[in-house]
Amino acid sequence: MTYEELKKEMEKYPETMSAGERMQKYAAGETVDHIPFSLQSNEEAMANIFGYTTAQWRNDVKVHIDVIKRRQEEFNIGGLASGLRLRTMAQAVGSEIYFPEVGIDRVIKPVLTDYSMLPELMKDNPKKNPVFLAVLQRGIDLKMAFPEMGIAMPVAGPFTNASLIRPVEMILRDTVRNPEKLNDLLKWTVDYTVAYAEMFADEFGGGGCTICDPISCADILGKRNYKKFSHPWLEYLIEGLTQTLGKKPGIHICGKTSPLWDEMLKLKVSSFSVDNMENLADARDKMGPVFGLVGNVAPVDVMLNGTIDDVIETCKQCIINGSEAENGYTLGTGCQVPIGTSRENFDAFIFAARKYGRGARKGMLPLGIVEEAAQEVVMNKA
């Protein structure tokens, strides 16, 4: 399908609900215009589409505001965020971060190379930390520009924060050689994160939250260390966020998580975001009775490098595999939308949600999928 053909097809499936109304009605078990969707952490990719560098989006609130405005106007995607991205806490406590002109930031020198440094780091008051204050101020500026939009608070998970403050190879060694100090570090990261949540709640009155914890995947941490070190502190973080923000957070863990699902089912979260490495139908059957599910369109292979038709077909299959989840399903990307993803592929994703997800109702295949299957049966008989 060409982009011109896609735009014409999209006109056949107009939205009749706002994103907020759709999610509210869908969560209540009502039929909605189309299935809810989420393009994870899309602002850097959107900035690129609109002609800005990542640095311009990051450093200039006016650019950030323009990106949100145009995203709303051109893609009908709203929502604000003011939270602790993967490397924000590490930056706040002294890890050296590289911020490229275009691209995702990365830690180049973790601050904690020796646990003798930890007591001094722990003296820092997060509510007076200039990095945290700047993040909060950005949220205030965005909310002033878009008072009608909801604002959410993403945070990194305990093990991920720890691995960006202390080198990950040392952290993994600590699980055997220095578990007590590792637990001290993990607890501190949680307390520090919840302190920001308190700042957020004081300013915005609470809100939604998603925990992203890529280092806690089975590929890196393994089942034993997840159960012994990551899971208890995730529970501690979830409890603190829920009490502070007034609602359960969602969680996303990149990479392989199925070996951890039995343990993760104990987490008191609202939703579980399924990475594209995992089988969405398996997650539907295992996790769907407990959590709402989100996922799992491949961000690189499909959203960045795929064609319009690749995106549409992948989204269709995800809707088929995920929509019957007992606690609901949101069509989403398996991880952050990469910088360089085309306007065409964003529109293809949204088109698929509208066409194949139309007439969605929690726990059921949408009308768009049912009608498509019926038409195929008729054509095969003919």
N, C-alpha and C positions, 0 to 999 in steps of 0.2 A: 504494500500500500504506500502511495506517495503521501507527502505531507498535505498536499492540497486535497487529496481524497480523504485523508483523516479528518481534516477540519470540516469538510462537508458532512462526514458521518457523525461527527460530534454534535452537530446541530440537531440530529434526530433524537438525542438523549440529553435534553436539558436538565439541569438541576432544579429541583423545586423546593429544596430545604437548605437552610444554612448548615454548616458543619456542626455547630453546637446543637441545633434542633435535631439533626439527624442522629447524632450520637446519643442524645438523651432519649429519644423515642426508641432507637434500636436497643439500648440497654434495658428499656422498660418492656421489651418483647413486642413492640409494635412494628408494623411493616413500614419501611422507609423508601425514599426514592431510589437510592442505591447504597451499596455496602459502604461503610466508613472506610477511609483510607488514610495512610500515613506515609509520607516520604521522609524518612528519618534524617534529621540534621541536614536539611537541604539548603540552608542559607548561603554557604560558601559556593555551592554549585549555582544557585540562583544569581549571586553576585557576578559570577563569571558570565552567565547568559546576558546580564544587563550591562556588561562592559566594564565591570570593576575588578580590580585585583583583590585577592584575599586580604592584603594589608590595608587597602583602602576601606574595605568593609569592617575590618577589625578596629582600625584606629580612628575612624571618623563616624560619629554617630549620625551625621546627616546622610552619609552614604548608606548606613545601616537602615535608617528610616526609609530611604528611597527604595531599597531592595524589598522591604516588607510591603510598602505601598504598591510597587509594581507587581510583586508576587500576588497580592490580593486582586489587583485589577486584571492581570493577564492570565492567572491560573486559578483564581478564586480560592487561594490557600491563605488562611489567616493564622493567628496565634503568635504569641510572644514567648520569649524565654529569657530568664535571668538566673543563671545557675552556675554551678561549678563543672566546667567541662573537664575532659579527662586529665588535663595537665594543670588546671587552675590551682589546685591545692599545692601541688609540687612547686609551682612558681611562687605561690604566696609564702612558702616557708624556706625558699632559697635555692631550689634546684635551678640550674641554668637551662633556659628554654631557647630554642632557635625558632624564630618566626619568619618564614619565607615570604617573599613578595606574593607568590602564588603557591598555595599548597597548605598542608596541615602542619601545625607546629609540632615540635618533638623535643624531648628532654635530651640534652647533650652532656649534662653533668649533674647527676643526682647529688643532693646535698649531704645525705647521711651515709658516710662511708664507714663510720665507727659509732657504735652505740653509746660511747661516752659523750657524744654530741647531743644525744636525744634530750636529756634534761633541759639543756639550754633552748632547744627548739620548742619544747613544750611550754616555755614561759611566754611564748607569743600569744597575744590576745587577738583571736580571730575577728572580733567585732571592731577592732581598731586597725586591722591589717589593711594597708593601702590597696592591695590587689582585690581583696573582698569588697572593700568600699567602692572601688571603681566598677566592679561587676554589678553591684547593687545600683549604683548611679546610672549605669547604662540601662538597666531595667526600668528605673524611674523615668528616664528620658523617653524610652520606647512607649511606656504606658501613657505618658502625657501626650505623645503623638497619636496613639491609637487607644483611647480610653475604652472603646467598645470591645476590644479584643481581650480574651483571657490571657493570663501569663502563667507559665509553668516554670518548674525549677529542676533541670537535670543535674545529677551529681554522679561522681565516679564512686565505684564500690571500694570497700576497705582494702582488699588485696591489690587492686589496681593503683590506688593512691599510694600504698606502701611501696610498690615496685617502681614508682616514679620519684619517690623521695630517697629510697635506698636501691642500689642496682639490683635488678631482678635476679641475677645469678647469686648474689649474696642472700637475697630473700629466700630463694629456694634452698640454699645451703642452711639458712637459719631454721628451716622446718625440722632439721635433724640436730644441728649443733647448738642452736640458741633459741629454742621455742619460747622461753619466757620473755625474752626481749622482743621477739617478733610479736608476741601477743600484746606487749605494752605499746608497740608501734601501731598495731592494728586498732587497738582501743582508742588511741589518741586520734587517729585519722577519723574515726567515727564521731568522737566528741567534737572535733574541729568542724566536720561537715554539718552536724546538727546545730552548731553555733551559727553557721551561715543560714540554715533553715529558719532559725529564730529571727535573724535579721530580715529575711525574706517575708516571714509571716507578720512581723511587726509593720512592715511597709505595705504589703499587699493583702494581708488578711488570710494567708494560706493559699493553697492551690494544688494543682497536680504536680507530680514528680515522677521522673524515671531514673532508675539506677542503671548505669552502664558499667559493667565489670569484666572487661575482656580477659584479664589475667586469670580469672577464676574458671576458665574453660578447662575441659578435661585434657585438651591437647597440651596445656602448659602445666597445670597444677596437679592433674590426676585425681582420681576418686578419693584416695586416702587423705591427701592434703586438703582437698576441698572440704571434706567432712570434718576434719580436725581443726583447720584454721580459718577457712573462708566462711563456711556456713554459719558458725556461731556469731561472727561479727556482722555478717549480713543481717541476721535476725536482730541483732542489737541496733543496727542502723535503721532497719525497717520500723522497728518499734519507736525509735526516736523521731523519725520523719513522720510517721502516722500521728503520733501525739502532737507534734508541732504544727503540722500542716492541715490536720483535720481529715485526711483521707489516706488510704493505702497507696503506696507508690507502685509503679510498674517496674519490671526489670528486663534488661537486655544483657545477655552474655554472648559475645562473639565466639565463633568457632564451634567446636564439638561439645555438646552439653548432654546428649542422651544418656551417657553413663552416669550422669548426676541427677537424672530426673526424679528417681525415687526419693532422694534426699531433698531436692528442690521443691517437691510437692508440699513440704512442711512450711515453706515460706509464706508469710501472710501478706502476699502482694495481690494487686488487682489484676495484673496482666503479665504475660510472659511473651517476650519478643523472640521469635524463632529465627536463628541465623540460617542463611541459605545452604549451609553445609548439612543441615539436618532435614529429615523427611517430615514435611508438614502434616501429612496424613497420620504418621505415627504420633506426632505431637498432639494432634487433634484427639486421638484416642486416649493418650496417656495423660496429657496435661489439660485438655479441654474441659473435663468435668470439674476442674478446680479453678482454673484461671481463664480470663479472656485471652485470646491468642492474637498475635500480630506477626505478619511476615508473608512469605520469606523470599521475595523476588531478589535474584542475585544482583547486587549493586554494580559490580564490575563487568562480569560476563554479559549481563543483559542490559542494565540501565546505561552503562558507559559505552560498551562495545557492541551491543546488539542493534538490530534494525528495529524499525517501527513494528514490524510483524512479530519479531522476537519478543518484544516487550508485551504486546497484546496477548500473544499465545501463553507466555509465562504467567501473566496476571490471571488469565482465564483458568489455567491449571491450579494456581494457588487458590482461587475462589472455589473451585471444585473440591480441592483437598481440605480447605480450612473452614468453609462456611457453615458446616454442620457441627462445629464445636459447640458444646453445650452452653458455655458461658460467653459465647459470641466470638466473632472474628473480625479483625480489621486488616484489610489488604495493605501490606506494607513491604518495604525493602528489608532485606536481611541484615543490613547495616547502613552506615552513613552513605548518602548519595554522593558519588565521587564528583570532584571538580572536573569539568569537561563534559558532563552529561548534557546532551543536547536538549534544546527546547522541544524538538520533535518527540524525543523519548519521554519527557515529562508529560506532554499531551497524550501520548499513546497510553501511558499508565493511567491517566485520569479517564480517558475514553474507555478503557477496559473496565474500570470500576463502574462507570455509568452504564455501559452496555450489558456486561455479563453479571454485574452485581445489582442490576435494577430489581426492584421489588424484594429487597433483602429483609429477612427477619431472623432474629437470633436463633441459632440451632437448626436452621433449615437451608437447603439449597435456594439461592435466589431465583426469582422468576426468569431472569435473563438466561441462566444456565438451563433451567427446566424447559423453556421454550426452544432454546437452541437444540437440546437433545431431541425434543419431539419433532422438530423440523428435519433433523438428520434421519430419524426413523422413517418419516414419510418419504424422504428422498430415496432412501435405500430400498423401500418397497416399490417405488416407482421404477 
